[in-house]
Structure formats: structure tokens, C-alpha cells
Amino acid sequence: MGFGKFIFMLGNLFTIQRWNNKPAIIRFSEADNAYTTLLISFAIKDKFNNSIEESVQWRLSRVLPKLVLSDISLELKERVERFSPDVWRKVREKAFLDLYKVIDEPFIKKIILEDQSEFDKFADVSTSLFEAKVNGKIFDFELPIKELNEKLETIKLANKQELMNISKTTFSIALNMISMTRWNRVHRNIKTTVAGHSFIVLVISYIISTILSLSKEEKEEVIKRALLHDLPEAFTGDVITPTKKKTPELDNLVSMVEREMFLDWVTKNSEISHLKKYSNYASDPFDGYLGKIVRFSDYFSALLECSLEMVSGNRENVFKDAFFEFKRKLKNFTEFDLSDWIDEIEDLIF
């Protein structure tokens, strides 16, 4: 099966820009949006002891067709649906048929879920609303803001103000991650944010967890570790691994500071105080067997970013050198042989 090609296709999510029919202060990629929505879902659902895996599956059911179709504006979609409610279902079905040529249908159906919970619907709509409000401070987003507020009204949940407070606090931290560009010391053709990268890490982690047939509890932990693995950078900025690894003392101190700043954030915002128990996932996300899955997914996501730069014609040697360094590291993932995935990507770029 073409998991390498499939992961390479995930790179499209960095380049699909939302609200692309409007001027904007901040451009949100599809990967940014997917990460933010899942982070909000996690913050909300954890308060009520609900599973996050179903949120990942539902988000994948919405994101994967875009690997083939690109994005459709909210205004266009809603107006077309008024004329033909069935049209998007048919379009999505054809997009999935294209995906089945890359990854077989049974596996795709294992990682997606068509049913959307009210919590996930709330996270989805509120993320779009916050995006519109950010850009609506300067440009005309009055109509989408109105329509999204109306959508929120139709969601059947109690305590919506409490949920909105959780969403606002979570979005503010995700916005920091969206504003941070990775590899920012060198020229980029395809810019990736910390938030977008984190979503790809989550998807790869979830794919590996599914292949390894981990238990539901183990998958939940892998997802949460992936969601939070770079979140402390929203407070500290991007401290690159080579800098942290200059001395063991600095690496340990950075982890201590990240844990402290994460705890400060959840303590000062009572609406998300229930997330305090995940401070270790944020400061030491790669610990243990399950953390190792996230670590290697992190490497693979970085390898993907290098691949995208090379295939787009970026001649900076740093990306070619980093590609082979990450390839070397990925060969050490003994739990599962990732060689075929890497070979598929190499065939696409060399």
C-alpha cells in the first residue's frame, strides 16, 4: 500500500488556504484549521471524559477528500447545497475513490468516521468563527461571521458559554502556533507552521497506531501526545532541536520551562484547568513506547517538509541534508519498518 505517497499527499494541506476569496490578516491553511479544531475538541471533550479518537476520525473524513479536491468556500458550499443537497456527498465519494487507488479502502474506512458529535461540530464551527473574526478586524467578514453564529445556535449543547470560553482560550494558543513558521532561518517555497506540522504528526501517529493495532487507550494517549508535543512553543518560541541538544543541561532546562509555562497557562485559565494532568505530555511528549511513535512521526513530518521543498525546486542544501538525516533516524524505528514509505517519497522527489 502507498503510505509514503499518501503522506506526501498530506503536504497539500499546507498549501490549501482557507478564506482564499477574501483579503486576510492571517492566512489559515487547511492543516492549521484541522489542528486547531482538534485541539479545541480535545479541550472540550476531555472536560466531559469523552474520547478524542472519534474527533480525529471525523476530521480525517473531512480533510482527506481535500487532498484531491482542494478547498471549497463556505459560501459556495452552502449555496450549492440549497440547490442540490446531495451534490457534496457525490463529490466526496468520487474523491475517496481516488484515494483508494493509493491506500486500500478497508484501511481508509478504519481511520475515518462520518458521524459528527455535537462537541466536534461546536469545535469545527467555533474555529471557523474565530478565523473569520481575526480577519474581520480589518476586512469585511460580516456575512460569514453572521452565518457561523447562526450555525452555533443550532448546535444542541448545554452550557454553550462555558464551551465558548474553553474554545477562545484554546484558539488563542493555537493562533500563536499558526503564527510561527518552521525552518524560519532559510528560504521556504512551502511554508509550514507549528500548528500545521502538529496536525501531520498527529495523522502519521494515528496511522502507525492503527497499523500496530494499539488498544483504544493507547491510541488516545498517542493522539494527546501528538496534539501537545509542540504546544509549549506557543509560549517559548521555536527552540530548534540542535540548539536544545548542545548540552544535556539546556535540554533538561527547556523541558522544565515548557512544563512550567504549560502549567501557568492552564492554572491561570480556570476553564481549561482540567488539562493540568497533561503537563508531562506537553513537556516530555516522546517518553516511553507510545511517545516513541510520536517522536518518529515528528521525524517523518519533518522529512515530508524537506521533500516538499526539494520537489518545489528549493535549492537550499539544508533540506537535502536534513532529508537524509531524518531518513537515517527513521531507519531506527524498530517497531515498524518505514523503509517502503521513505522509498515511495524518494521516488517522487529524486
Summary of the structure (lengths in Angstrom):
residues: 350
radius of gyration: 19.6
end to end distance: 20.3
largest distance: 62.9
contacts: 1119
relative contact order: 0.13
helix: 71%
strand: 1%
